[in-house]
Amino acid sequence: MATVPLLSDAELSPAAAEVFGEIRALRGTDHVNDFWRAMAHDPATLRALWDRLKVVMAPGALDPLVKEMIYVAVSTANGCRYCIHSHTAAAKGKGMTPDMHAELVAVIGMAMQTNGLVTALGVEVDKAFEA
């Protein structure tokens, strides 16, 4: 359950309504995620997050599917159930296959295991890996 009411379109400030319009246009859907509906209580932060997200998740050196898969991995590490689900759905929408998802989950699990072990063992970074 959200800690703030999820604002309906009728409850939005003009500034939040403008961001929602951009979300709908860019994503080609009438659906606006509940995260944005919660963030609409603070239109300035909503605007800043949306503007940054558009830049970070846009095609670049990494394609959008890879970016969504990275988002799933980081969300898993941070324990963000909402983001795991929303970005898995976005990755599937960008072409992630069941086999790709299975490999992604395997890599996440492997990284979590080796991260935990190297941390517990206190192993320092090899000189060859330092920038």
WOZI-V700528 format. One record per pair of residues at least 6 apart in sequence whose C-alpha atoms are under 7 Angstrom apart, sorted by the first residue. I is the first residue (numbers start at 1). J is the second residue. Records with the same first field share a line. If there is no record, write none. Layout:
BEGIN
I->J, J
END
This chain:
BEGIN
4->38
5->38
6->34, 37, 38
7->37, 38, 40
12->40
15->43
16->40, 43
19->47
20->32
24->30, 31, 32
39->46
40->46
57->64, 67
58->64
65->91, 94
68->87, 90, 91
69->91
71->87
72->83, 84, 87, 88
73->108
75->83, 84
76->84
END
